[in-house]
Amino acid sequence: MKKLSFLVLVLFGLTSYSQIDRDQLSLDISKADAANMEELKAFVWKKQTVVIVGGVEKLTTLNELSVDENDSITIRNIDASTTVKKKRGIRGRVQQNAAQDKLEYVGKALQMALAYTFMSKGQLLDFFNKAEITEKDGIIEAKSKNVYVKGDMLTLQIESETHLFVSKNFSSIMDGDPISGTIEYAKFSSGISHVSKSMMKLPAKDAVIKSENIDYLQRVR
């Protein structure tokens, strides 16, 4: 009898899983994300970023961000500072070229991170169609491989009730190098969701990029 009950539970679980409407789930999440993005248009905020190489802080930047009418993130540089002391002569030029290469590498990695952070309706639909989906304690977790490049992995955590993102984690390949990142979300008292913190690891350059969004202020109408 116990074996039969266990078999029934297993079959019921499989049936319930097969009945997940993946298309509807992706559309619900896209709709919630679009509505939340519309609410974020009323705000302007700052993003503090620290680039750490070999365990040492090398560069810090401060940017101002906002969402434009086309739902694109606009970024304005406010401040930047570096702990790297500039050398003179040929050594200085070599140092400058090496720094430029690293900045280009970091910039490319950040662009790749944006692709995992901001996904279109079509991309979300493709993702959920092949994702492994589970739900526990009010959180939907969807995990899929080969999202953008062969061998990458993306895991999304979403609130079951609001369909808003809780976190995103990805690992990928860039120029043959492994990279990984995490994005954490928080909410205002009004319920509007926003990215609070993010971190990227670039082991090929022994680098870590840490960012935090701060000072969310409503625009003057």
N, C-alpha and C positions, 0 to 999 in steps of 0.2 A: 504493500500500500504506500509506503514512504517513497519507494522508487517511482511508483506511478505518479504520485503527487509532484515529485521533483521533475519528472518528465513533462507534466502538464505546465508547470511553472516555466520551464525552459522554452517549451513551444509557445506559450503565451508571450514570453519575453521576445522571442524571435518574431512573432506576428506583430507585436506592438512596434518593434524596431522597423519592420518592413513597411509599416503604414506611415512612417514619417514623411510628410509632404515637404521634400527638400526644396522644391521650387518656391513654395509658399513661405517657408522659413527664410530663405534668402531674400525674398521680396519684403517680408516683414522687417528684417534687419536693415535692409537698404532704406526702407521708408522711415524707420526710426532714426537712422543715421542722418538722412537728408533733413528731417524735421529738426534734429538737434543742431545740425550745421547752420540751419536758418536762424536758430536762436543765438548761435555764437557770433553771427554777423553784428550783433549789438555790442560786442566787446572788442577791446584791444588789450594785448598782454605782452609780457616780456619773456624771453627765453634765455636762460643762462646756460652756456655750454663750456665744458672743460675737456680738453684733449690731454690725455695722460699717456706718455710714452716711457716705457721702461720703469713704470712706477713713479715717474716724476711729472708734475703738471708742466706742460710746455706752452699751452695756449688757452686763454679764456676769452670768450666772446659774449656780448650782450646784444640781442636783437629784439626788435619790436615786431609783433605779428598781428595779423587780422585776417578776416575772411572777406573776400571781395564779392561782388554781385554774381560772379561766375562760379562761386563756390571754390575758388582757388585761394591758397594761403599766400598772402603777401608778406614779405620779410624786408625789414629795414635795419641796416646795421647801425648800432648805437655806439658800441665801444669794442675794442679788442686789445689784448696785451699778451706779451710773450715773455717767458723767462730765459729764452735763448739769447745769449750775448753774440752780437754780430762781430765776425772776424774781419780782418783787413786783407786787401790784396786778393791773390788767387784763392787762398783758403776761404776768404769771404764769399767769392763768387761760387766756389764749389759748395759751400754751406747753403748759399741762397738757392742754388739749383736743387740740392737735396731737399731743402725745405719745401720748395715749390712742388717737387714730385710727391712728397708726403701729403701736401695740402690737396693736390689733385686726387690722390688716392682716397683721402678722407672724404672729399666732396663727392666722389663717385659712390662711395659706400653709403653716404647719407641719402643720395638720390635713390639708391636701391632700397633703402629702408622706407622711403616714402611710398614706394610701390606696394610694400606690404602693409603700410599704415592706412593709405587711402585707396580703397578698391572700388571699382565701378560696379554697377548692378550686374553687368555681364560677367565680370570677374568673380563676384560673390556667387553667382549662379553656378559657374563652372566649379568653383571651390567646393560648394556644398553638395554638388552632384556626385563627387568622388570622395567626400570627407567621411571619416569615422566620427559619428556623432553620439555623445552620451549626455545625460542630464542628471544632476545630483545637487540637492540642497539649493534649488533655485538658480543654478548656473548651468547653462548649456556649454559644452565643450566640443569644438569641432576641430579635427586634426586631419591634415592631408599632406601628401608628398608630391613632388614634381609640380609645384604650383606655377612657377615661372621658369625655373631651370631644372635640369635633371639633377636629382639628389637633394633638392631643397626641402624644407619642412616648415609648415605654418600651423600654429595652434591658436585658435580664437576662443576666448571665454566671454560669454554674453549673458546678461541677466535674462532669465526666462520671462519675467513679468514685463519689462520695458523694452526688451530686445536691443538694449544699448551695450556697447563693449565695456568689458571689465579689464581685459588685458589682451595683448598680442605677443606671441613669441615666435621668432623665426630663426632658422639657420639656413645658410645659402652658400653659394660659391661665386666668387668674383675674381676674374682673371686667374682662375685656377686656385685661388686662396679661399679657405673657409672664413666666413664671417657669421656673426649671430647678433641678435638684438632682442630687447624686451621693451614693451610700451605699456605703461600703467595709466589707468584712467581714474579720475575722481569726479565728484559731483558738487555743484553749488547747492545751497539750501533749496533753491527753486527746482532742482532736479536736472538741470542742464549738465550734461557730461562734457568733460574736457580731458585732454592729455595732461597728466601731472608730471610724470617723470619718464625718461627713456635712457637706455644704455646700449651701446654697441661695443662688441669685442672684435678687434682686428688682429688676430694672433700673428699673422705674417709680418706685421709692423710692430708687434709688441705694444699695441695701442688700445686704449679704451676711451670711448667718448661718452660722457655723462651729461645729460641735459635735464633741466627743470624749468617748467613754465610757472611764472609768478606774476603777481600784480595784475590780475584781471580787472579791468575797469570798463564800465559801460560808456560808450561813446556819447558825446553830447549831441542831441538831435537838433 
